[in-house]
Amino acid sequence: MTTLSNLPSIFVPLVGLVFPAIAMVSLSLHVQKNKIF
């Protein structure tokens, strides 16, 4: 039960850091591919 109770405290910051990083990388690749500017 301790691992289940400690899982959110590890999982929430991980998602909070990984998800914006993936969004930034995908956005930069999308801009480089299209060359809008």
N, CA and C of each residue as an Amber inpcrd file, in Angstrom:
protein
   111
   0.8310000  -1.2160000   0.0000000   0.0000000   0.0000000   0.0000000
   0.8640000   1.2650000   0.0000000   2.0660000   1.1790000   0.5070000
   2.9020000   2.3840000   0.5570000   3.2890000   2.8220000  -0.8520000
   3.5290000   1.8550000  -1.7410000   3.8860000   2.2270000  -3.1080000
   2.6920000   2.8620000  -3.8150000   1.4900000   2.3760000  -3.5380000
   0.2980000   2.9590000  -4.1550000   0.0340000   4.3650000  -3.6280000
   0.3250000   4.6050000  -2.3500000   0.0820000   5.9320000  -1.7890000
   1.1820000   6.9100000  -2.2070000   2.3820000   6.3930000  -2.5040000
   3.4790000   7.2600000  -2.9240000   3.4990000   7.4760000  -4.4320000
   2.7250000   6.6960000  -5.1690000   2.7470000   6.7890000  -6.6240000
   2.3000000   8.1580000  -7.1360000   1.2070000   8.7420000  -6.6400000
   0.8140000  10.0590000  -7.1610000   1.8550000  11.1400000  -6.8940000
   2.5510000  11.0900000  -5.7740000   3.5430000  12.1150000  -5.4530000
   4.7310000  12.0560000  -6.4080000   4.9540000  10.9100000  -7.0390000
   6.0180000  10.7810000  -8.0380000   5.4550000  11.0250000  -9.4360000
   4.2320000  10.5680000  -9.6670000   3.6570000  10.5900000 -11.0160000
   3.2250000  11.9900000 -11.4310000   2.7170000  12.7790000 -10.4820000
   2.2060000  14.1110000 -10.8240000   3.3210000  15.0620000 -11.2730000
   4.4400000  15.1990000 -10.5500000   5.5090000  16.0720000 -11.0520000
   6.1270000  15.5460000 -12.3420000   6.1670000  14.2320000 -12.5030000
   6.7360000  13.6540000 -13.7210000   5.9030000  14.0530000 -14.9320000
   4.5840000  13.9350000 -14.8080000   3.6910000  14.3430000 -15.9000000
   3.7840000  15.8560000 -16.1090000   3.8890000  16.5990000 -15.0100000
   3.9680000  18.0540000 -15.1010000   5.2290000  18.5330000 -15.7920000
   6.2910000  17.7250000 -15.7660000   7.5290000  18.1050000 -16.4420000
   7.6260000  17.5040000 -17.8350000   7.1770000  16.2590000 -17.9900000
   7.3440000  15.5670000 -19.2690000   6.3500000  16.0800000 -20.3050000
   5.1180000  16.3260000 -19.9130000   4.0950000  16.7310000 -20.8870000
   4.3980000  18.0790000 -21.5460000   4.7970000  19.1280000 -20.7870000
   5.1690000  20.3840000 -21.4620000   6.4060000  20.2310000 -22.3380000
   7.3340000  19.3580000 -21.9450000   8.5340000  19.1490000 -22.7640000
   8.1590000  18.5280000 -24.1040000   7.2730000  17.5310000 -24.0820000
   6.8250000  16.8990000 -25.3260000   6.0450000  17.9070000 -26.1720000
   5.2390000  18.7320000 -25.5330000   4.4660000  19.7330000 -26.2710000
   5.3930000  20.7550000 -26.9320000   6.4280000  21.1870000 -26.2290000
   7.3680000  22.1520000 -26.7900000   8.1360000  21.5610000 -27.9630000
   8.5800000  20.2960000 -27.8150000   9.3430000  19.6510000 -28.8890000
   8.4710000  19.4570000 -30.1200000   7.2490000  18.9960000 -29.9250000
   6.3590000  18.7750000 -31.0710000   6.0120000  20.1050000 -31.7400000
   5.8370000  21.1600000 -30.9490000   5.5240000  22.4680000 -31.5190000
   6.7070000  23.0120000 -32.3170000   7.9190000  22.8660000 -31.8010000
   9.0980000  23.3590000 -32.5180000   9.3180000  22.5700000 -33.8060000
   9.0970000  21.2440000 -33.7570000   9.2250000  20.4420000 -34.9730000
   8.1620000  20.8380000 -35.9870000   6.9630000  21.1330000 -35.5300000
   5.8750000  21.5300000 -36.4240000   6.2020000  22.8580000 -37.1050000
   6.7860000  23.7910000 -36.3450000   7.1350000  25.0950000 -36.9120000
   8.2950000  24.9490000 -37.8960000   9.2890000  24.1200000 -37.5650000
  10.4270000  23.9360000 -38.4620000  10.0010000  23.2390000 -39.7510000
   9.0350000  22.3310000 -39.6450000   8.6040000  21.5940000 -40.8360000
   7.8350000  22.5010000 -41.7920000   6.9970000  23.3950000 -41.2470000
   6.1380000  24.2120000 -42.1080000   6.8150000  25.5090000 -42.5560000
   7.7550000  26.0240000 -41.7530000   8.4350000  27.2830000 -42.0800000
   7.4220000  28.3880000 -42.3650000   6.5700000  28.6560000 -41.3840000
   5.5260000  29.6670000 -41.5540000   6.1560000  31.0660000 -41.6210000
   7.1640000  31.2960000 -40.8060000   7.7500000  32.6260000 -40.7270000
   8.6920000  32.8740000 -41.9040000
